[in-house]
Protein backbone atom coordinates (compact mmCIF):
# COMPACT_ATOMS: atom_id res chain seq x y z
CA UNK A 1 0.00 0.00 0.00
CA UNK A 2 2.85 2.43 0.82
CA UNK A 3 5.59 3.87 -1.32
CA UNK A 4 8.91 2.03 -1.28
CA UNK A 5 10.53 5.40 -0.59
CA UNK A 6 9.10 5.15 2.94
CA UNK A 7 10.27 1.56 3.41
CA UNK A 8 12.52 2.48 6.33
CA UNK A 9 13.21 0.70 9.56
CA UNK A 10 10.75 2.21 12.04
CA UNK A 11 11.86 0.61 15.30
CA UNK A 12 14.38 2.63 17.33
CA UNK A 13 18.05 1.69 17.25
CA UNK A 14 19.67 0.23 20.37
CA UNK A 15 20.80 3.57 21.76
CA UNK A 16 17.41 5.21 21.32
CA UNK A 17 15.64 2.19 22.78
CA UNK A 18 17.76 2.47 25.93
CA UNK A 19 17.09 6.22 26.07
CA UNK A 20 13.35 5.68 25.73
CA UNK A 21 13.38 3.22 28.62
CA UNK A 22 15.39 5.62 30.78
CA UNK A 23 12.93 8.43 30.12
CA UNK A 24 9.95 6.21 30.89
CA UNK A 25 11.57 5.45 34.24
CA UNK A 26 12.21 9.18 34.83
CA UNK A 27 15.97 8.64 35.12
CA UNK A 28 17.94 11.91 34.69
CA UNK A 29 20.27 11.79 31.69
CA UNK A 30 23.44 13.78 31.10
CA UNK A 31 22.85 14.63 27.46
CA UNK A 32 25.99 15.61 25.52
CA UNK A 33 24.16 15.42 22.18
CA UNK A 34 21.62 18.24 22.47
CA UNK A 35 22.09 20.76 19.63
CA UNK A 36 18.87 22.68 20.21
CA UNK A 37 19.97 26.25 21.02
CA UNK A 38 16.56 27.15 22.45
CA UNK A 39 17.00 24.63 25.29
CA UNK A 40 20.71 25.24 25.90
CA UNK A 41 20.39 28.02 28.48
CA UNK A 42 21.06 30.88 26.06
CA UNK A 43 19.44 34.28 26.62
CA UNK A 44 17.14 35.46 23.84
CA UNK A 45 15.64 38.91 23.49
CA UNK A 46 12.17 37.39 23.81
CA UNK A 47 10.26 40.68 23.85
CA UNK A 48 11.89 41.87 20.63
CA UNK A 49 11.46 38.53 18.85
CA UNK A 50 7.78 38.35 19.78
CA UNK A 51 7.32 41.89 18.53
CA UNK A 52 9.05 41.16 15.20
CA UNK A 53 6.89 38.10 14.47
CA UNK A 54 3.64 39.87 15.40
CA UNK A 55 3.83 43.05 13.34
CA UNK A 56 0.63 44.28 11.63
CA UNK A 57 1.95 43.22 8.21
CA UNK A 58 1.59 39.54 9.13
CA UNK A 59 -2.16 39.91 8.57
CA UNK A 60 -1.61 40.73 4.88
CA UNK A 61 -0.96 37.98 2.37
CA UNK A 62 1.11 38.95 -0.67
CA UNK A 63 2.38 35.65 -2.06
CA UNK A 64 5.69 35.76 -3.88
CA UNK A 65 7.11 32.46 -5.07
CA UNK A 66 10.70 33.41 -4.21
CA UNK A 67 9.67 35.10 -0.96
CA UNK A 68 9.18 38.72 0.00
CA UNK A 69 11.69 41.18 -1.38
CA UNK A 70 12.34 42.64 2.08
CA UNK A 71 13.34 39.21 3.42
CA UNK A 72 15.51 38.46 0.39
CA UNK A 73 17.22 41.84 0.65
CA UNK A 74 18.05 41.12 4.29
CA UNK A 75 19.64 37.83 3.21
CA UNK A 76 21.64 39.69 0.57
CA UNK A 77 22.80 42.04 3.34
CA UNK A 78 23.85 39.01 5.40
CA UNK A 79 26.12 37.88 2.56
CA UNK A 80 27.48 41.41 2.15
CA UNK A 81 28.50 41.20 5.80
CA UNK A 82 30.46 38.12 4.76
CA UNK A 83 32.19 40.08 2.04
CA UNK A 84 30.13 38.79 -0.86
CA UNK A 85 27.65 41.07 -2.68
CA UNK A 86 24.70 39.10 -4.01
CA UNK A 87 21.55 39.91 -5.93
CA UNK A 88 18.35 39.33 -3.89
CA UNK A 89 16.67 38.24 -7.13
CA UNK A 90 18.92 35.17 -6.99
CA UNK A 91 17.59 34.18 -3.56
CA UNK A 92 14.65 31.80 -3.08
CA UNK A 93 13.12 31.37 0.38
CA UNK A 94 12.14 27.97 1.74
CA UNK A 95 10.60 26.77 4.99
CA UNK A 96 13.91 25.19 6.06
CA UNK A 97 17.29 24.13 4.75
CA UNK A 98 15.88 20.62 4.43
CA UNK A 99 13.20 21.97 2.10
CA UNK A 100 15.90 23.87 0.23
CA UNK A 101 17.61 20.53 -0.47
CA UNK A 102 14.29 19.07 -1.61
CA UNK A 103 13.70 21.96 -4.03
CA UNK A 104 17.19 21.69 -5.51
CA UNK A 105 16.91 17.91 -5.91
CA UNK A 106 13.56 18.38 -7.68
CA UNK A 107 15.20 20.94 -9.92
CA UNK A 108 18.24 18.86 -10.88
CA UNK A 109 17.29 15.19 -10.74
CA UNK A 110 15.10 12.61 -12.38
CA UNK A 111 14.25 9.47 -10.41
CA UNK A 112 17.33 7.27 -10.18
CA UNK A 113 19.83 10.07 -10.71
CA UNK A 114 22.75 10.37 -8.31
CA UNK A 115 24.08 13.02 -5.97
CA UNK A 116 27.58 12.87 -4.50
CA UNK A 117 27.69 13.70 -0.80
CA UNK A 118 30.44 13.79 1.85
CA UNK A 119 31.07 10.99 4.29
CA UNK A 120 30.98 11.51 7.25
CA UNK A 121 28.00 13.83 7.30
CA UNK A 122 24.58 14.36 8.80
CA UNK A 123 22.30 11.29 8.36
CA UNK A 124 19.36 13.42 7.17
CA UNK A 125 20.74 13.22 3.61
CA UNK A 126 19.51 9.64 3.29
CA UNK A 127 15.91 10.68 3.89
CA UNK A 128 16.02 13.83 1.78
CA UNK A 129 17.35 11.91 -1.20
CA UNK A 130 14.93 9.00 -0.76
CA UNK A 131 11.88 11.28 -0.72
CA UNK A 132 12.99 12.61 -4.14
CA UNK A 133 13.82 9.13 -5.51
CA UNK A 134 17.48 10.14 -5.83
CA UNK A 135 20.46 7.88 -5.09
CA UNK A 136 23.31 9.02 -2.85
CA UNK A 137 26.92 8.16 -3.61
CA UNK A 138 29.41 9.03 -0.87
CA UNK A 139 32.83 10.52 -1.30
CA UNK A 140 35.15 10.39 1.71
CA UNK A 141 36.61 13.01 3.96
CA UNK A 142 39.96 11.71 5.20
CA UNK A 143 41.76 12.76 8.36
CA UNK A 144 45.38 13.33 9.26
CA UNK A 145 46.79 14.90 12.40
CA UNK A 146 48.80 17.32 10.25
CA UNK A 147 46.14 18.66 7.90
CA UNK A 148 42.87 17.73 9.58
CA UNK A 149 39.87 16.66 7.51
CA UNK A 150 40.29 16.87 3.73
CA UNK A 151 38.19 15.87 0.73
CA UNK A 152 39.64 12.84 -1.04
CA UNK A 153 39.62 14.33 -4.53
CA UNK A 154 40.62 11.10 -6.27
CA UNK A 155 37.72 9.23 -4.69
CA UNK A 156 35.41 12.12 -5.53
CA UNK A 157 36.38 11.85 -9.20
CA UNK A 158 35.93 8.07 -9.13
CA UNK A 159 32.39 8.51 -7.79
CA UNK A 160 31.20 10.53 -10.79
CA UNK A 161 28.98 8.53 -13.15
CA UNK A 162 26.71 9.28 -16.09
CA UNK A 163 23.74 9.50 -13.67
CA UNK A 164 25.45 12.03 -11.40
CA UNK A 165 23.81 15.47 -11.28
CA UNK A 166 25.45 17.36 -8.40
CA UNK A 167 28.12 17.41 -5.73
CA UNK A 168 27.11 18.31 -2.17
CA UNK A 169 29.61 20.06 0.11
CA UNK A 170 28.86 20.96 3.74
CA UNK A 171 31.03 23.85 4.94
CA UNK A 172 31.72 23.61 7.79
CA UNK A 173 30.89 19.94 7.75
CA UNK A 174 28.61 18.33 10.29
CA UNK A 175 30.08 16.69 12.38
CA UNK A 176 33.76 17.10 11.41
CA UNK A 177 33.68 20.92 11.39
CA UNK A 178 35.93 21.08 8.32
CA UNK A 179 35.65 24.08 5.98
CA UNK A 180 35.85 24.08 2.21
CA UNK A 181 39.31 25.24 1.08
CA UNK A 182 39.98 27.49 -1.96
CA UNK A 183 41.92 24.75 -3.75
CA UNK A 184 39.05 22.31 -3.09
CA UNK A 185 36.49 24.77 -4.44
CA UNK A 186 38.54 25.32 -7.58
CA UNK A 187 38.98 21.58 -8.09
CA UNK A 188 35.29 20.82 -7.53
CA UNK A 189 34.32 23.70 -9.81
CA UNK A 190 36.44 22.13 -12.55
CA UNK A 191 34.77 18.77 -11.98
CA UNK A 192 31.34 20.39 -12.21
CA UNK A 193 32.19 22.06 -15.51
CA UNK A 194 33.83 18.94 -16.91
CA UNK A 195 30.90 16.64 -16.13
CA UNK A 196 28.05 19.18 -16.33
CA UNK A 197 27.29 18.97 -12.60
CA UNK A 198 25.82 21.46 -10.15
CA UNK A 199 27.43 22.32 -6.82
CA UNK A 200 25.25 22.33 -3.68
CA UNK A 201 26.87 23.92 -0.63
CA UNK A 202 25.31 23.73 2.83
CA UNK A 203 26.60 26.63 4.95
CA UNK A 204 24.28 26.48 7.96
CA UNK A 205 27.22 26.53 10.43
CA UNK A 206 29.14 29.22 8.52
CA UNK A 207 28.94 31.78 11.34
CA UNK A 208 30.70 29.56 13.89
CA UNK A 209 34.34 29.24 12.84
CA UNK A 210 36.98 28.19 15.31
CA UNK A 211 39.35 31.02 16.20
CA UNK A 212 42.21 28.52 15.99
CA UNK A 213 41.82 28.06 12.24
CA UNK A 214 41.78 30.48 9.35
CA UNK A 215 38.52 30.37 7.41
CA UNK A 216 39.49 30.54 3.78
CA UNK A 217 36.26 30.06 1.82
CA UNK A 218 33.93 32.39 3.69
CA UNK A 219 30.90 31.62 1.52
CA UNK A 220 30.17 30.15 -1.89
CA UNK A 221 27.33 32.61 -2.49
CA UNK A 222 28.38 34.37 -5.67
CA UNK A 223 30.62 31.50 -6.85
CA UNK A 224 30.60 31.95 -10.61
CA UNK A 225 32.64 29.02 -11.96
CA UNK A 226 29.78 26.51 -11.97
CA UNK A 227 26.07 26.44 -11.25
CA UNK A 228 26.06 26.73 -7.46
CA UNK A 229 23.27 26.51 -4.90
CA UNK A 230 24.26 27.91 -1.49
CA UNK A 231 21.89 26.86 1.30
CA UNK A 232 21.40 28.29 4.79
CA UNK A 233 18.72 29.45 7.21
CA UNK A 234 17.73 30.98 10.53
CA UNK A 235 18.03 27.75 12.51
CA UNK A 236 21.76 28.12 13.13
CA UNK A 237 22.38 31.72 12.06
CA UNK A 238 19.92 33.11 14.61
CA UNK A 239 19.63 30.06 16.87
CA UNK A 240 15.93 29.86 16.04
CA UNK A 241 15.05 26.46 14.53
CA UNK A 242 11.38 26.96 15.38
CA UNK A 243 11.10 30.02 13.08
CA UNK A 244 11.11 28.04 9.88
CA UNK A 245 13.08 29.95 7.27
CA UNK A 246 15.78 28.71 4.95
CA UNK A 247 16.96 29.83 1.55
CA UNK A 248 18.77 29.00 -1.65
CA UNK A 249 21.16 31.42 -3.32
CA UNK A 250 21.87 30.63 -6.97
CA UNK A 251 25.10 31.67 -8.68
CA UNK A 252 27.23 30.63 -11.63
CA UNK A 253 27.21 31.26 -15.37
CA UNK A 254 24.36 33.65 -16.06
CA UNK A 255 22.37 31.52 -18.57
CA UNK A 256 22.35 28.60 -16.12
CA UNK A 257 21.47 30.85 -13.20
CA UNK A 258 18.49 32.37 -15.02
CA UNK A 259 17.24 28.97 -16.16
CA UNK A 260 17.57 27.58 -12.63
CA UNK A 261 15.78 30.52 -11.01
CA UNK A 262 12.82 30.27 -13.39
CA UNK A 263 12.41 26.60 -12.50
CA UNK A 264 12.98 27.12 -8.79
CA UNK A 265 10.33 29.79 -8.80
CA UNK A 266 7.86 27.32 -10.30
CA UNK A 267 8.67 24.73 -7.64
CA UNK A 268 8.39 27.29 -4.84
CA UNK A 269 5.13 28.66 -6.25
CA UNK A 270 3.65 25.17 -6.11
CA UNK A 271 4.18 25.00 -2.34
CA UNK A 272 4.30 28.61 -1.07
CA UNK A 273 5.50 27.07 2.18
CA UNK A 274 7.17 30.04 3.89
CA UNK A 275 4.89 31.76 6.38
CA UNK A 276 4.31 35.51 6.29
CA UNK A 277 5.26 36.19 9.95
CA UNK A 278 8.78 34.82 9.58
CA UNK A 279 9.30 36.69 6.31
CA UNK A 280 8.22 39.92 7.98
CA UNK A 281 10.51 39.24 10.95
CA UNK A 282 13.52 38.09 8.91
CA UNK A 283 15.18 41.53 8.42
CA UNK A 284 15.05 42.22 12.17
CA UNK A 285 16.20 38.72 13.12
CA UNK A 286 19.18 38.80 10.78
CA UNK A 287 20.14 42.33 11.74
CA UNK A 288 20.27 41.31 15.41
CA UNK A 289 21.80 37.85 14.98
CA UNK A 290 25.09 38.78 16.64
CA UNK A 291 23.56 38.82 20.13
CA UNK A 292 22.81 35.10 20.07
CA UNK A 293 25.82 34.16 17.93
CA UNK A 294 28.19 35.70 20.47
CA UNK A 295 26.65 33.58 23.23
CA UNK A 296 26.86 30.42 21.13
CA UNK A 297 30.48 31.11 20.20
CA UNK A 298 31.43 31.72 23.85
CA UNK A 299 29.68 28.46 24.83
CA UNK A 300 31.48 26.49 22.10
CA UNK A 301 34.88 27.87 23.06
CA UNK A 302 34.35 27.32 26.79
CA UNK A 303 33.26 23.70 26.36
CA UNK A 304 36.06 23.03 23.90
CA UNK A 305 38.63 24.49 26.30
CA UNK A 306 37.31 22.40 29.18
CA UNK A 307 37.46 19.27 27.04
CA UNK A 308 41.02 19.94 25.93
CA UNK A 309 42.20 20.71 29.47
CA UNK A 310 40.57 17.53 30.75
CA UNK A 311 42.13 15.42 28.01
CA UNK A 312 45.63 16.50 29.06
CA UNK A 313 45.36 13.83 31.73
CA UNK A 314 43.59 11.34 29.48
CA UNK A 315 45.83 11.17 26.45
CA UNK A 316 44.24 8.00 25.12
CA UNK A 317 41.44 10.24 23.88
CA UNK A 318 41.99 12.47 20.87
CA UNK A 319 39.77 15.41 19.85
CA UNK A 320 39.83 15.61 16.08
CA UNK A 321 40.66 19.02 14.63
CA UNK A 322 37.57 21.22 14.40
CA UNK A 323 37.56 24.27 12.10
CA UNK A 324 34.00 25.32 12.78
CA UNK A 325 30.47 24.32 13.69
CA UNK A 326 29.39 23.16 17.13
CA UNK A 327 30.22 19.46 17.13
CA UNK A 328 33.33 17.73 18.44
CA UNK A 329 34.48 14.37 17.14
CA UNK A 330 36.37 12.55 19.88
CA UNK A 331 38.36 9.37 19.27
CA UNK A 332 38.07 6.72 21.96
CA UNK A 333 40.46 4.08 23.28
CA UNK A 334 40.28 0.68 21.67
CA UNK A 335 37.41 -0.81 23.61
CA UNK A 336 35.08 -2.33 21.06
CA UNK A 337 32.78 -0.44 18.74
CA UNK A 338 31.62 3.12 19.33
CA UNK A 339 28.02 1.87 19.29
CA UNK A 340 28.76 -0.58 22.10
CA UNK A 341 30.45 2.14 24.12
CA UNK A 342 27.62 4.66 23.59
CA UNK A 343 25.02 2.07 24.63
CA UNK A 344 27.10 1.08 27.67
CA UNK A 345 27.54 4.71 28.76
CA UNK A 346 23.81 5.32 28.55
CA UNK A 347 22.75 2.05 30.16
CA UNK A 348 25.30 2.08 32.99
CA UNK A 349 26.21 5.74 33.49
CA UNK A 350 23.10 7.66 32.29
CA UNK A 351 25.37 9.51 29.83
CA UNK A 352 24.13 10.15 26.29
CA UNK A 353 26.67 10.57 23.50
CA UNK A 354 26.41 9.80 19.80
CA UNK A 355 28.52 7.02 18.31
CA UNK A 356 30.46 7.96 15.20
CA UNK A 357 28.59 5.48 13.05
CA UNK A 358 25.49 7.68 13.31
CA UNK A 359 27.36 10.05 10.97
CA UNK A 360 28.98 7.35 8.83
CA UNK A 361 32.37 7.96 10.34
CA UNK A 362 34.76 5.24 9.24
CA UNK A 363 34.60 2.34 11.69
CA UNK A 364 38.39 2.48 11.89
CA UNK A 365 38.07 5.81 13.72
CA UNK A 366 36.05 4.47 16.71
CA UNK A 367 34.79 7.81 17.97
CA UNK A 368 32.04 9.69 19.74
CA UNK A 369 30.33 12.91 18.64
CA UNK A 370 29.57 15.59 21.25
CA UNK A 371 27.60 18.83 21.10
CA UNK A 372 29.65 21.86 22.13
CA UNK A 373 26.56 23.98 22.86
CA UNK A 374 25.58 21.72 25.75
CA UNK A 375 25.05 23.78 28.95
CA UNK A 376 28.46 24.03 30.68
CA UNK A 377 27.55 22.22 33.92
CA UNK A 378 26.05 19.30 31.98
CA UNK A 379 29.01 19.21 29.59
CA UNK A 380 31.63 19.28 32.34
CA UNK A 381 29.86 16.70 34.48
CA UNK A 382 29.37 14.45 31.47
CA UNK A 383 32.98 14.69 30.32
CA UNK A 384 34.24 13.90 33.83
CA UNK A 385 31.92 10.91 33.98
CA UNK A 386 33.19 9.75 30.59
CA UNK A 387 36.84 10.07 31.64
CA UNK A 388 36.22 7.95 34.76
CA UNK A 389 35.55 4.97 32.51
CA UNK A 390 39.32 4.83 31.83
C-alpha positions in Angstrom: 0.0 0.0 0.0 2.8 2.4 0.8 5.6 3.9 -1.3 8.9 2.0 -1.3 10.5 5.4 -0.6 9.1 5.1 2.9 10.3 1.6 3.4 12.5 2.5 6.3 13.2 0.7 9.6 10.8 2.2 12.0 11.9 0.6 15.3 14.4 2.6 17.3 18.0 1.7 17.2 19.7 0.2 20.4 20.8 3.6 21.8 17.4 5.2 21.3 15.6 2.2 22.8 17.8 2.5 25.9 17.1 6.2 26.1 13.4 5.7 25.7 13.4 3.2 28.6 15.4 5.6 30.8 12.9 8.4 30.1 9.9 6.2 30.9 11.6 5.4 34.2 12.2 9.2 34.8 16.0 8.6 35.1 17.9 11.9 34.7 20.3 11.8 31.7 23.4 13.8 31.1 22.9 14.6 27.5 26.0 15.6 25.5 24.2 15.4 22.2 21.6 18.2 22.5 22.1 20.8 19.6 18.9 22.7 20.2 20.0 26.2 21.0 16.6 27.1 22.5 17.0 24.6 25.3 20.7 25.2 25.9 20.4 28.0 28.5 21.1 30.9 26.1 19.4 34.3 26.6 17.1 35.5 23.8 15.6 38.9 23.5 12.2 37.4 23.8 10.3 40.7 23.9 11.9 41.9 20.6 11.5 38.5 18.8 7.8 38.4 19.8 7.3 41.9 18.5 9.0 41.2 15.2 6.9 38.1 14.5 3.6 39.9 15.4 3.8 43.0 13.3 0.6 44.3 11.6 2.0 43.2 8.2 1.6 39.5 9.1 -2.2 39.9 8.6 -1.6 40.7 4.9 -1.0 38.0 2.4 1.1 39.0 -0.7 2.4 35.6 -2.1 5.7 35.8 -3.9 7.1 32.5 -5.1 10.7 33.4 -4.2 9.7 35.1 -1.0 9.2 38.7 0.0 11.7 41.2 -1.4 12.3 42.6 2.1 13.3 39.2 3.4 15.5 38.5 0.4 17.2 41.8 0.7 18.0 41.1 4.3 19.6 37.8 3.2 21.6 39.7 0.6 22.8 42.0 3.3 23.8 39.0 5.4 26.1 37.9 2.6 27.5 41.4 2.1 28.5 41.2 5.8 30.5 38.1 4.8 32.2 40.1 2.0 30.1 38.8 -0.9 27.6 41.1 -2.7 24.7 39.1 -4.0 21.5 39.9 -5.9 18.3 39.3 -3.9 16.7 38.2 -7.1 18.9 35.2 -7.0 17.6 34.2 -3.6 14.6 31.8 -3.1 13.1 31.4 0.4 12.1 28.0 1.7 10.6 26.8 5.0 13.9 25.2 6.1 17.3 24.1 4.7 15.9 20.6 4.4 13.2 22.0 2.1 15.9 23.9 0.2 17.6 20.5 -0.5 14.3 19.1 -1.6 13.7 22.0 -4.0 17.2 21.7 -5.5 16.9 17.9 -5.9 13.6 18.4 -7.7 15.2 20.9 -9.9 18.2 18.9 -10.9 17.3 15.2 -10.7 15.1 12.6 -12.4 14.3 9.5 -10.4 17.3 7.3 -10.2 19.8 10.1 -10.7 22.8 10.4 -8.3 24.1 13.0 -6.0 27.6 12.9 -4.5 27.7 13.7 -0.8 30.4 13.8 1.8 31.1 11.0 4.3 31.0 11.5 7.3 28.0 13.8 7.3 24.6 14.4 8.8 22.3 11.3 8.4 19.4 13.4 7.2 20.7 13.2 3.6 19.5 9.6 3.3 15.9 10.7 3.9 16.0 13.8 1.8 17.4 11.9 -1.2 14.9 9.0 -0.8 11.9 11.3 -0.7 13.0 12.6 -4.1 13.8 9.1 -5.5 17.5 10.1 -5.8 20.5 7.9 -5.1 23.3 9.0 -2.9 26.9 8.2 -3.6 29.4 9.0 -0.9 32.8 10.5 -1.3 35.2 10.4 1.7 36.6 13.0 4.0 40.0 11.7 5.2 41.8 12.8 8.4 45.4 13.3 9.3 46.8 14.9 12.4 48.8 17.3 10.3 46.1 18.7 7.9 42.9 17.7 9.6 39.9 16.7 7.5 40.3 16.9 3.7 38.2 15.9 0.7 39.6 12.8 -1.0 39.6 14.3 -4.5 40.6 11.1 -6.3 37.7 9.2 -4.7 35.4 12.1 -5.5 36.4 11.9 -9.2 35.9 8.1 -9.1 32.4 8.5 -7.8 31.2 10.5 -10.8 29.0 8.5 -13.1 26.7 9.3 -16.1 23.7 9.5 -13.7 25.4 12.0 -11.4 23.8 15.5 -11.3 25.4 17.4 -8.4 28.1 17.4 -5.7 27.1 18.3 -2.2 29.6 20.1 0.1 28.9 21.0 3.7 31.0 23.8 4.9 31.7 23.6 7.8 30.9 19.9 7.7 28.6 18.3 10.3 30.1 16.7 12.4 33.8 17.1 11.4 33.7 20.9 11.4 35.9 21.1 8.3 35.7 24.1 6.0 35.9 24.1 2.2 39.3 25.2 1.1 40.0 27.5 -2.0 41.9 24.8 -3.8 39.0 22.3 -3.1 36.5 24.8 -4.4 38.5 25.3 -7.6 39.0 21.6 -8.1 35.3 20.8 -7.5 34.3 23.7 -9.8 36.4 22.1 -12.5 34.8 18.8 -12.0 31.3 20.4 -12.2 32.2 22.1 -15.5 33.8 18.9 -16.9 30.9 16.6 -16.1 28.1 19.2 -16.3 27.3 19.0 -12.6 25.8 21.5 -10.2 27.4 22.3 -6.8 25.2 22.3 -3.7 26.9 23.9 -0.6 25.3 23.7 2.8 26.6 26.6 5.0 24.3 26.5 8.0 27.2 26.5 10.4 29.1 29.2 8.5 28.9 31.8 11.3 30.7 29.6 13.9 34.3 29.2 12.8 37.0 28.2 15.3 39.4 31.0 16.2 42.2 28.5 16.0 41.8 28.1 12.2 41.8 30.5 9.3 38.5 30.4 7.4 39.5 30.5 3.8 36.3 30.1 1.8 33.9 32.4 3.7 30.9 31.6 1.5 30.2 30.1 -1.9 27.3 32.6 -2.5 28.4 34.4 -5.7 30.6 31.5 -6.9 30.6 31.9 -10.6 32.6 29.0 -12.0 29.8 26.5 -12.0 26.1 26.4 -11.3 26.1 26.7 -7.5 23.3 26.5 -4.9 24.3 27.9 -1.5 21.9 26.9 1.3 21.4 28.3 4.8 18.7 29.5 7.2 17.7 31.0 10.5 18.0 27.7 12.5 21.8 28.1 13.1 22.4 31.7 12.1 19.9 33.1 14.6 19.6 30.1 16.9 15.9 29.9 16.0 15.1 26.5 14.5 11.4 27.0 15.4 11.1 30.0 13.1 11.1 28.0 9.9 13.1 30.0 7.3 15.8 28.7 5.0 17.0 29.8 1.5 18.8 29.0 -1.7 21.2 31.4 -3.3 21.9 30.6 -7.0 25.1 31.7 -8.7 27.2 30.6 -11.6 27.2 31.3 -15.4 24.4 33.7 -16.1 22.4 31.5 -18.6 22.3 28.6 -16.1 21.5 30.9 -13.2 18.5 32.4 -15.0 17.2 29.0 -16.2 17.6 27.6 -12.6 15.8 30.5 -11.0 12.8 30.3 -13.4 12.4 26.6 -12.5 13.0 27.1 -8.8 10.3 29.8 -8.8 7.9 27.3 -10.3 8.7 24.7 -7.6 8.4 27.3 -4.8 5.1 28.7 -6.2 3.6 25.2 -6.1 4.2 25.0 -2.3 4.3 28.6 -1.1 5.5 27.1 2.2 7.2 30.0 3.9 4.9 31.8 6.4 4.3 35.5 6.3 5.3 36.2 10.0 8.8 34.8 9.6 9.3 36.7 6.3 8.2 39.9 8.0 10.5 39.2 10.9 13.5 38.1 8.9 15.2 41.5 8.4 15.0 42.2 12.2 16.2 38.7 13.1 19.2 38.8 10.8 20.1 42.3 11.7 20.3 41.3 15.4 21.8 37.8 15.0 25.1 38.8 16.6 23.6 38.8 20.1 22.8 35.1 20.1 25.8 34.2 17.9 28.2 35.7 20.5 26.7 33.6 23.2 26.9 30.4 21.1 30.5 31.1 20.2 31.4 31.7 23.8 29.7 28.5 24.8 31.5 26.5 22.1 34.9 27.9 23.1 34.4 27.3 26.8 33.3 23.7 26.4 36.1 23.0 23.9 38.6 24.5 26.3 37.3 22.4 29.2 37.5 19.3 27.0 41.0 19.9 25.9 42.2 20.7 29.5 40.6 17.5 30.7 42.1 15.4 28.0 45.6 16.5 29.1 45.4 13.8 31.7 43.6 11.3 29.5 45.8 11.2 26.4 44.2 8.0 25.1 41.4 10.2 23.9 42.0 12.5 20.9 39.8 15.4 19.9 39.8 15.6 16.1 40.7 19.0 14.6 37.6 21.2 14.4 37.6 24.3 12.1 34.0 25.3 12.8 30.5 24.3 13.7 29.4 23.2 17.1 30.2 19.5 17.1 33.3 17.7 18.4 34.5 14.4 17.1 36.4 12.6 19.9 38.4 9.4 19.3 38.1 6.7 22.0 40.5 4.1 23.3 40.3 0.7 21.7 37.4 -0.8 23.6 35.1 -2.3 21.1 32.8 -0.4 18.7 31.6 3.1 19.3 28.0 1.9 19.3 28.8 -0.6 22.1 30.4 2.1 24.1 27.6 4.7 23.6 25.0 2.1 24.6 27.1 1.1 27.7 27.5 4.7 28.8 23.8 5.3 28.6 22.7 2.1 30.2 25.3 2.1 33.0 26.2 5.7 33.5 23.1 7.7 32.3 25.4 9.5 29.8 24.1 10.2 26.3 26.7 10.6 23.5 26.4 9.8 19.8 28.5 7.0 18.3 30.5 8.0 15.2 28.6 5.5 13.1 25.5 7.7 13.3 27.4 10.1 11.0 29.0 7.3 8.8 32.4 8.0 10.3 34.8 5.2 9.2 34.6 2.3 11.7 38.4 2.5 11.9 38.1 5.8 13.7 36.1 4.5 16.7 34.8 7.8 18.0 32.0 9.7 19.7 30.3 12.9 18.6 29.6 15.6 21.2 27.6 18.8 21.1 29.6 21.9 22.1 26.6 24.0 22.9 25.6 21.7 25.7 25.0 23.8 28.9 28.5 24.0 30.7 27.5 22.2 33.9 26.1 19.3 32.0 29.0 19.2 29.6 31.6 19.3 32.3 29.9 16.7 34.5 29.4 14.5 31.5 33.0 14.7 30.3 34.2 13.9 33.8 31.9 10.9 34.0 33.2 9.7 30.6 36.8 10.1 31.6 36.2 8.0 34.8 35.6 5.0 32.5 39.3 4.8 31.8 
